[in-house]
Amino acid sequence: MDLLFLFKIIFLLGALVALYAVIRNLDIIKIILRYWFDLLFRK
């Protein structure tokens, strides 16, 4: 039971860190997506 609880805590922390990283890098992600859209739809 304790091991399952520990895994839940680790998973929750990982999800929070991933969300924080995505929010911090949102501008970079937007630039990359815009570049890919231009590359794909330019043809």
C-alpha positions as CSV (number, residue, x, y, z in Angstrom):
1,M,0.0,0.0,0.0
2,D,2.8,2.4,0.9
3,L,4.6,1.6,-2.4
4,L,1.5,2.4,-4.4
5,F,1.1,5.7,-2.5
6,L,4.8,6.5,-3.2
7,F,4.3,5.9,-6.9
8,K,1.3,8.1,-7.0
9,I,3.3,11.0,-5.3
10,I,6.2,10.5,-7.8
11,F,3.7,10.5,-10.7
12,L,2.0,13.7,-9.5
13,L,5.3,15.5,-9.0
14,G,6.4,14.4,-12.5
15,A,3.2,15.7,-14.0
16,L,3.6,19.0,-12.2
17,V,7.2,19.4,-13.4
18,A,6.2,18.5,-17.0
19,L,3.3,21.1,-16.9
20,Y,5.6,23.8,-15.5
21,A,8.2,23.0,-18.2
22,V,5.5,23.2,-20.9
23,I,4.2,26.6,-19.6
24,R,7.7,28.0,-19.4
25,N,8.5,26.9,-23.0
26,L,5.2,27.8,-24.5
27,D,6.7,30.6,-26.6
28,I,9.4,28.3,-28.0
29,I,6.7,25.6,-28.8
30,K,4.6,28.2,-30.6
31,I,7.6,29.3,-32.7
32,I,8.4,25.7,-33.6
33,L,4.8,24.9,-34.5
34,R,4.5,28.0,-36.6
35,Y,7.7,27.0,-38.4
36,W,6.4,23.5,-39.1
37,F,3.1,24.8,-40.3
38,D,4.9,27.2,-42.7
39,L,7.1,24.3,-43.9
40,L,4.1,22.0,-44.5
41,F,1.6,24.3,-46.0
42,R,3.9,26.4,-48.1
43,K,3.7,23.9,-51.0
